[in-house]
Amino acid sequence: MDYLSYIMVIHELAKVDASHAITVSAHTTLGTSPIVDFGTAEQKQRYVPLLAAGKVLGGFGLTSPARGRTPGARAPWRWSKATITS
């Protein structure tokens, strides 16, 4: 699906139920697209079919010790593996 068609679908969903539209949008743009665009072949093979079929829901988590949950906070990035618990 091209981007304009995708936006039109989200727009139509939002006319009926905004929460449904934002869920589909987050699933697609924050959960699925990064895997499609930047994932390894193994990640794509494992996750994309499940995401596309709606068997799992994609999401996005942003956290760091220096920034907390504020993406725009001014602090240097220090990457480390962490588990998001909230």
Order of alpha helices (4+ residues) and beta strands (2+ residues): alpha-alpha-alpha-alpha
